[in-house]
Amino acid sequence: MTTDVSPLPPTGLTRVEAHGPLRGLRGLTAAELRRWFPWRALVFALLGSAWVVGFFLLWLGPISYFSGGPRLTLLLGNMFAVLGLLLLLAMIATAQGAMANELEDGTAAWVVAKPVGRPAFVLAKFLAAIPGVVVGAVLAPGVVARFVLVEAESRGDTEFLAEEVIGITAYGERQDEFTTLPGLGRYAGGLVLIAAILVFVVAVMILLGTVVRSRAAIFLTGFAVPGAMLVYGLLGQEAIVRLLPARAFDSFVQAILDEPAPVLWPVAVTFGWSVACVGAAMWWFSRKEL
């Protein structure tokens, strides 16, 4: 008499082979999110908020003393210009090493040697940066800045020249027009536009870090791209501007001037370009020799 004995299942861990270019995306994104939160996001939040608070104290102190009254609007343009520049530089410095550091120290080769897809490695960095940008670089300092604007409004300092806000001669025909502080809805739209612009910068830096080896070239090109978009948004042909991230810059200026400023289309276009940049980075990294 014979008895058939079925083989017992293995008692140890069984390796599970994942398939597809995005295998391992969830784990990689979770790891990248831990890099952003809490410290990176906190640094961005503190950087932006500290500038706004410092500006607020300056307005209450020396500026108010020498001008004989609250003149917040004399510095509004400088406040947002410097704040935007600080956040832009910090974002470029942070995103600059997103791919370059990993490629230089061999971390990228070590990670993709595991059962993860190369495109997932790139996409995870982009996905994790989005909440970090929105919460740390935009929402936190944006809320603090709103309190400053509300305080200005409560003091009757609610009108200012367009020239005081942007200081760009291209808007010379509007330099003698008065406008008011943006309402809450328009202000929120401005924050969404800023977030879209910074996310686009991150996408550009990820692409550059995948293709270019020189850190200096990555930084300079990453800084030049949003600068070119800003200038072209103000001076370029409308038909072309509306198809570029430059439309988001132009719409943000309109929001500052309390003019009708579209948000949905500029954000969609800018995010589309961001996705295109990340897609190009994923394609290039998949074929790159590590």
KOLRO-406666 format. One record per atom (N, C-alpha, C): x, y, z. Coordinates in steps of 0.05 Angstrom, whole numbers, padded with zeros to 5 digits, always signed. Each point is the difference from the previous one (the first is absolute). Example, Ala and Ser with C-alpha at 12.3 -4.5 7.8 and 13.67 -1.06 7.14 Angstrom:
# KOLRO-406666
+00264-00114+00156-00018+00024+00000+00018+00024+00000-00007+00021-00014+00016+00024+00001-00015+00022+00014
***
This chain:
# KOLRO-406666
+00017-00024+00000-00017+00024+00000+00017+00025+00000-00005+00018-00018+00016+00024-00002-00017+00024+00007+00012+00020+00012-00014+00024+00007+00013+00024-00013-00016+00016-00014+00011+00024-00013+00003+00022+00021+00024+00010+00001+00005+00022+00019+00005+00025-00016-00017+00020+00004+00004+00025-00014+00022+00016+00013+00016+00014-00016+00022+00015+00012-00011+00023+00018+00013+00003+00022-00008+00021+00018+00009+00027-00010-00015+00021+00005+00008+00027-00009+00025+00008+00015+00017+00015-00011+00025+00009+00013-00007+00016+00025+00015-00004+00021-00005+00014+00025+00015+00027+00001+00019+00004-00018+00014+00026+00000-00014+00021-00016+00013+00023-00002-00011+00021-00016+00003-00005-00030-00020+00005-00015+00001-00004-00028+00003+00026-00015+00019+00002-00017+00004+00025-00015-00022+00004-00020-00012+00023+00000-00022+00006-00019+00011+00018-00022-00002-00010-00024+00010+00016-00022-00022+00019-00010+00006+00025+00001-00019+00020-00011+00007+00005-00029-00020+00009-00014+00004+00005-00029-00009+00028-00007+00010+00010-00022-00008+00026-00010+00020+00022+00007+00000+00021-00015+00019+00022+00005-00004+00015+00026-00024-00001+00012-00006+00014+00024+00000-00018+00025+00013-00023-00002+00001-00018+00023+00017+00013+00022-00010-00002+00024+00014+00012+00023-00006+00029+00005-00019+00011-00016-00006+00029+00002-00010+00008+00028-00017-00017+00011-00011+00008+00027+00022+00002+00021+00017-00020+00001+00021+00001+00020+00020+00023-00005+00007+00004-00025+00018+00022-00006-00012+00027+00007-00026+00004-00006-00013+00025+00006-00001+00004+00030-00006-00021+00015-00001+00002+00030+00028+00008+00011+00021-00011-00012+00027+00007+00009+00006+00029-00006-00008+00010-00024+00005+00028-00007-00016+00019+00017-00025-00008+00007-00016+00017+00017+00013+00003+00028+00013-00021+00009+00014+00002+00026+00023+00020-00002+00011+00004-00023+00021+00020-00004-00012+00028+00001-00024+00003-00009-00012+00027-00001-00013+00007+00027-00011-00019+00013-00014+00006+00025+00014-00014+00023+00005+00015+00022-00009+00028+00004+00021+00020-00007+00026-00008-00004+00021+00020+00001+00001+00018-00024+00000-00011-00024+00001+00017-00024-00024+00019-00001-00023-00011+00004-00024+00017-00001+00001+00021+00022+00010-00007+00023+00002+00019+00022+00020+00022-00006+00022-00006-00013+00019+00020-00008-00012+00020-00019-00015-00010-00020-00014+00018-00019-00020+00018+00015-00016-00013+00018-00020+00015+00014+00013+00022+00017+00021-00007+00014+00014+00020+00017+00013+00022-00016+00012-00007-00022+00013+00019-00017-00019+00021-00010-00023-00009-00012-00019+00019-00010-00014+00015+00022-00008-00013+00021-00014+00014+00022+00018+00020+00014+00026-00007+00003+00019+00019+00013+00003+00025-00016+00000-00002-00026+00003+00024-00017-00025+00017+00003-00024-00012+00000-00024+00015+00002-00002+00014+00027+00007-00015+00021-00001+00012+00027+00020+00023+00003+00024-00004-00011+00020+00021+00000-00009+00025-00014-00013-00005-00023-00011+00022-00015-00022+00015+00016-00017-00016+00013-00021+00011+00016+00011+00018+00023+00021-00009+00013+00012+00015+00021+00014+00025-00011+00012-00002-00023+00012+00023-00013-00022+00021-00007-00022-00009-00009-00022+00018-00006-00011+00015+00025-00002-00015+00022-00010+00012+00024+00021+00019+00013+00025-00005-00006+00022+00015+00013+00010+00023-00017+00024-00003-00012+00013+00022-00014-00016+00012-00023-00014-00017-00016-00015+00011-00022-00022+00018+00009-00015-00010+00020-00022+00016+00010+00010+00026+00013+00023-00002+00013+00011+00023+00015+00009+00022-00020+00015-00007-00021+00010+00020-00018-00020+00010-00020-00021-00016-00005-00020+00009-00020-00023+00014+00013-00001+00000+00027-00021+00014+00014-00026-00016+00002+00001-00025-00008-00024-00017+00001+00006-00027-00014-00019-00018+00002+00004-00026-00013+00001+00002-00030+00022-00009-00011+00003+00001-00030+00008-00028-00009-00015-00019+00008+00006-00028-00008+00002-00003-00030-00017+00014-00014-00002-00004-00029+00025+00010-00015+00016+00017+00013+00025+00009-00013+00019-00024-00003-00003-00020+00017+00018-00023-00001-00013-00026-00008-00025+00001-00007-00014-00025-00007+00014-00015-00023+00006+00015-00021+00013-00012-00023+00026-00013+00008+00017+00014+00016+00025-00011+00008-00004-00024+00018-00020+00001+00017-00006-00023+00018-00004-00025-00016-00019+00001-00019-00007-00024-00016+00023-00008-00019+00014+00020-00011+00022-00006-00018+00022-00015+00014+00008+00011+00024+00022-00013+00015-00009-00027+00011-00025-00002+00009-00010-00025+00010+00000-00021-00022-00010+00008-00024+00000-00019-00022+00028-00008-00008+00019+00019+00001+00028-00006-00007+00012-00019+00020-00005+00004+00026+00010-00017+00021-00010-00028-00003-00026-00003-00004-00012-00026-00003+00010-00014-00025+00003+00016-00022+00010-00012-00025+00029-00010+00004+00017+00016+00012+00028-00009+00004+00001-00024+00018-00016+00000+00022-00001-00023+00018-00010-00025-00014-00020+00004-00017-00011-00023-00014+00020-00011-00020+00014+00017-00014+00020-00009-00019+00023-00014+00014+00009+00012+00023+00022-00013+00015-00008-00028+00010-00026-00002+00008-00009-00026+00011-00004-00020-00023-00013+00008-00021-00006-00018-00022+00024-00006-00017+00021+00017+00002+00024-00004-00016+00012-00027+00006+00000-00008+00025+00013-00026+00007-00019-00023-00001-00025+00004-00008-00019-00022-00001+00010-00024-00016+00011+00006-00023+00011-00022-00017+00031+00001+00000+00012+00024+00000+00029+00002-00002+00014-00014+00023-00009+00004+00024+00013-00013+00023-00003-00030-00002-00023-00010-00007-00005-00029-00002+00018-00013-00021+00005+00015-00022+00016-00011-00021+00030+00000+00007+00008+00022+00014+00028+00003+00007+00009-00020+00021-00016-00004+00021+00009-00018+00021-00007-00029-00004-00012-00006-00023-00007-00028-00006-00026-00010+00012-00014+00017+00014-00026-00008+00012-00020-00009-00021-00001+00015-00022-00019-00007-00021+00005-00028-00011+00026-00006-00005+00006-00027-00011-00007-00022+00020+00004+00006+00025-00006-00020+00021-00030-00004+00002-00016+00021-00002-00029-00002+00003-00012-00015-00024+00008+00008-00024-00013-00012-00024+00010-00029-00004+00021-00008+00015+00008-00028-00001-00020-00018+00014-00017+00011+00016-00021-00014+00014-00025-00002-00018-00020-00015+00008-00024-00003-00017-00017+00025-00001+00011+00022-00010-00015+00024-00004+00006+00010-00028-00019+00014-00011+00003+00010-00027+00015+00026-00001+00016+00004-00020+00015+00025-00002-00019+00024-00003-00021-00001-00016-00019+00022-00001-00012+00006+00027-00005-00020+00016-00012+00004+00027+00019+00015+00018+00026-00004-00004+00020+00014+00016-00002+00030-00004-00003+00008-00025-00002+00029-00007-00028+00011+00008-00021-00014-00007-00027+00009+00006-00004+00004+00030+00011-00017+00016-00003+00002+00029+00010+00026+00011+00022+00010-00011+00011+00025+00009-00018+00023-00007-00013-00001-00022-00019+00021-00008-00025-00001+00017-00011-00023+00003-00025-00003+00016+00004+00009+00029+00023-00007+00011+00005+00007+00028+00004+00030+00003+00011+00013-00021+00006+00029+00002-00026+00017+00000-00021-00010-00013-00024+00016-00003-00012+00008+00027-00006-00018+00019-00010+00009+00026+00020+00016+00016+00026-00005-00004+00020+00015+00014+00000+00029-00009-00003+00004-00026-00001+00027-00011-00025+00015+00009-00023-00014-00003-00026+00013+00006-00001+00008+00030+00007-00018+00018-00002+00005+00028+00022+00018+00010+00025-00007-00006+00022+00015+00011+00007+00026-00013+00001+00000-00026+00009+00024-00015-00023+00019-00007-00025-00009+00000-00021+00018-00008-00021+00005+00021-00011-00021+00011-00022+00003+00019+00008+00014+00026+00022-00010+00012+00008+00012+00026+00007+00029-00002+00019+00008-00017+00006+00029-00002-00024+00016-00012-00016-00013-00017-00023+00014-00011-00020+00007+00021-00005-00017+00019-00019+00006+00022+00011+00023+00017+00026-00001+00006+00012+00022+00016-00002+00026-00015+00006+00000-00026-00001+00024-00016-00029+00011-00001-00019-00017+00000-00028+00009-00001-00007+00016+00025+00011-00008+00023-00005+00015+00025+00012+00028-00002+00023+00002-00013+00012+00027-00004-00018+00017-00018-00011-00011-00021-00017+00015-00018-00026+00008+00014-00011-00018+00016-00025+00007+00015+00006+00022+00019+00023+00000+00014+00007+00021+00018+00003+00026-00015+00011+00000-00023+00003+00024-00016-00028+00011-00007-00018-00018-00008-00027+00009-00007-00014+00012+00024+00004-00012+00024-00013+00011+00024+00010+00028+00007+00024+00006-00009+00012+00027+00006-00007+00020-00022-00016-00008-00020-00007+00018-00021+00020+00002-00022+00021-00016+00001+00021+00001-00021-00007-00021-00021-00021+00006-00015-00010-00021-00019+00002+00008-00029+00010+00023-00006+00004+00008-00028+00029+00006-00006+00008-00007-00024+00028+00005-00007+00002+00002-00030+00022+00012-00009+00005+00002-00029+00009-00026-00011-00008-00006-00024+00010-00024-00013+00031+00000-00002+00011+00024-00003+00029+00003-00002+00013-00009+00026-00013+00004+00023+00012-00008+00025+00000-00030+00004-00017-00014-00015-00001-00029+00003+00019-00015-00018+00002+00008-00025+00016-00016-00019+00026+00015-00008-00001+00026-00002+00024+00015-00007+00011-00007-00027-00016-00008-00019+00010-00009-00027-00011+00020-00020+00018+00011-00016-00008+00021-00019-00019-00010-00021-00002-00026-00004-00018-00011-00021-00029+00007+00007-00005+00005+00026-00027+00007+00009-00002+00031+00005+00016+00015-00015+00000+00028+00005-00026+00014-00004-00017-00011-00018-00026+00013-00004-00018-00003+00024+00007-00017+00018-00017-00005+00023+00013+00011+00026+00021+00014-00002+00014+00009+00024-00015+00020+00016-00019+00014-00012-00015+00020+00015-00027-00010+00009-00006-00025-00005-00025-00012+00008+00002-00012+00029-00020+00005+00016-00001-00011+00027-00015-00026+00000+00009-00018+00016-00014-00025+00004-00001-00006+00029-00014-00022+00008-00003-00006+00028+00014-00027+00006+00002-00006+00025+00012-00025+00008-00018-00023-00010+00012-00022-00010-00016-00022-00011-00019-00012+00020-00024-00007-00009-00018-00014+00018+00009-00028+00006-00014-00013+00018+00009-00027+00009+00000-00020-00023-00021+00001-00016-00001-00019-00023+00022+00004-00020+00005+00026-00006+00022+00006-00019+00027-00006+00012+00002+00004+00026+00025-00006+00014+00005-00030+00000-00020-00016+00005+00002-00029-00001+00008-00009-00028-00012+00012-00020+00008-00006-00027+00029+00006-00006+00010+00022+00011+00028+00007-00003+00018-00021+00013-00008-00011+00023+00016-00021+00013+00001-00025-00017-00023-00007-00012-00001-00023-00018+00019+00004-00024+00001+00024-00010+00018+00005-00023+00029-00002+00009+00006+00010+00023+00028-00002+00010+00007-00030+00004-00018-00015+00011+00005-00029+00004+00005-00014-00027-00015+00007-00020+00003-00012-00027+00028+00007-00011+00008+00025+00004+00026+00009-00011+00023-00015+00014-00002-00002+00027+00021-00014+00015+00001-00030-00007-00023-00012-00004+00000-00028-00008+00013-00003-00028-00005+00019-00017+00013+00000-00027+00030+00002+00003+00009+00017+00018+00029+00002+00005+00012-00026+00010-00014-00014+00018+00010-00026+00009+00002-00019-00023-00020-00001-00018+00000-00018-00022+00024+00006-00019+00005+00026-00004+00023+00008-00017+00026-00009+00013+00002+00003+00026+00025-00008+00013+00004-00030+00000-00022-00015+00002+00003-00029-00002+00009-00008-00027-00011+00012-00021+00009-00006-00027+00029+00008-00004+00008+00023+00009+00028+00009-00004+00019-00018+00016-00009-00008+00024+00018-00018+00016+00003-00027-00013-00019-00008-00016+00002-00026-00014+00018+00002-00025+00000+00023-00013+00014+00002-00025+00027+00013+00003+00002+00021+00017+00025+00015+00002+00016-00009+00025+00026+00000-00003+00017-00008+00022+00010+00023+00017+00004+00023-00012+00012+00023+00014-00021+00012+00019+00008+00003+00025-00018+00012+00020-00005+00030-00007+00021+00014-00008-00003+00028-00007-00019+00004-00023+00002-00017-00020-00017+00002-00023-00029-00006+00008-00004-00019+00017-00027-00007+00010-00012+00024+00014+00016+00012+00018-00011+00023+00016-00006+00024-00018+00019+00007-00018-00004+00024-00017-00023-00004-00019-00002-00024-00012-00022-00005-00019-00026+00000+00015-00001-00013+00023-00024-00001+00016-00009+00028+00009+00018+00018+00005-00007+00027+00007-00008+00017-00024+00012-00006-00023-00006+00015-00024-00027-00007-00012-00009-00024+00003-00026-00009-00012-00023+00016+00012-00004+00001+00026-00022+00017+00010+00003+00029-00005+00025+00010+00000+00005+00028-00007-00009+00006-00029+00007-00018-00018-00009+00004-00028-00030-00001-00002-00013-00018+00015-00029-00002-00001-00013+00025+00011+00012+00012+00020-00011+00025+00011+00001+00023-00020+00024+00003-00012+00003+00021-00020-00018-00004-00024-00001-00024-00010-00016-00005-00024-00030+00002+00007-00007-00007+00025-00028+00003+00008-00009+00029-00001+00018+00018+00006-00006+00028+00000+00002+00013-00027+00018-00009-00017+00006+00013-00025-00006-00016-00025-00005-00026+00003-00004-00017-00023-00027+00002-00013-00004-00014-00022-00025+00000-00015-00020-00017+00015-00024+00011+00004-00020-00013+00016-00007-00028-00010-00001-00004-00026-00008-00026-00011+00020-00022+00008+00026+00008+00002+00020-00020+00008+00002-00001+00030-00002+00022+00014+00002+00001+00029-00020-00019+00013-00025+00000-00011-00021-00016+00013+00005-00030-00002+00019-00008-00017+00007-00029-00003+00025-00007+00015+00012+00019+00016+00024-00005+00014-00004+00005+00030+00018-00009+00017-00001+00007+00028+00001+00030+00005+00010+00014-00020+00001+00030+00002-00028+00011+00007-00021-00014-00009-00027+00010+00006-00006+00001+00029+00012-00018+00016-00004+00000+00029+00013+00025+00012+00023+00008-00009+00013+00024+00009-00017+00025-00006-00009+00001-00025-00016+00023-00008-00026+00001+00016-00013-00022+00005-00025-00001+00015+00005+00008+00029+00023-00007+00011+00007+00008+00027+00002+00030+00003+00013+00012-00020+00002+00030+00000-00027+00012-00001-00018-00011-00016-00027+00010-00002-00015-00002+00027+00005-00022+00014-00013-00004+00026+00010+00021+00020+00026+00006-00001+00011+00021+00018-00014+00027-00006-00004+00005-00026-00013+00026-00007-00030-00001+00004-00010-00021+00011-00029-00003+00005-00016+00002-00025+00011-00011-00021-00014-00002-00026-00011-00028-00004-00019-00004-00018-00009-00027-00006+00024-00018-00009+00006-00020+00016+00023-00016-00005-00008-00030-00001+00001-00012-00024-00006-00029-00002+00019-00016+00016-00010-00021+00012+00017-00018+00017+00000-00028-00012-00023-00011-00007-00002-00028-00009+00017-00006-00024-00002+00017-00021+00015-00006-00025+00030+00004+00005+00010+00021+00012+00029+00002+00004+00011-00022+00017-00015-00008+00021+00009-00022+00017+00001-00027-00015-00021-00005-00017-00001-00024-00016+00023-00001-00020+00005+00023-00013+00022+00000-00020+00027-00004+00014+00004+00014+00022+00026-00002+00015+00004-00028+00010-00021-00012+00011+00002-00027+00011+00005-00020-00024-00012+00005-00023+00004-00016-00023+00030+00000-00008+00012+00024+00000+00028+00002-00006+00017-00014+00021-00009+00001+00025+00015-00014+00021-00001-00030-00005-00023-00011-00007-00003-00028-00006+00017-00008-00024+00001+00018-00020+00017-00005-00024+00030-00002+00008+00008+00019+00017+00028-00001+00009+00007-00025+00015-00018-00008+00018+00005-00025+00016-00001-00024-00019-00019+00000-00019-00001-00022-00019+00026-00002-00016+00011+00023-00008+00026-00001-00015+00022-00010+00018+00000+00008+00026+00020-00009+00019-00003-00031+00004-00024-00010+00002-00004-00029+00003+00010-00015-00024-00006+00011-00024+00010-00013-00024+00030-00001-00002+00012+00023+00006+00030+00002-00002+00013-00018+00021-00011+00000+00025+00012-00015+00022-00002-00030-00006-00021-00008-00014-00004-00029-00006+00021-00010-00019+00012+00018-00016+00020-00007-00019+00028+00009+00007+00003+00012+00023+00025+00011+00009+00017-00022+00012+00026+00000-00006+00019-00018+00012+00009+00010+00027-00005-00016+00021+00007+00009+00027+00027-00010+00008
***
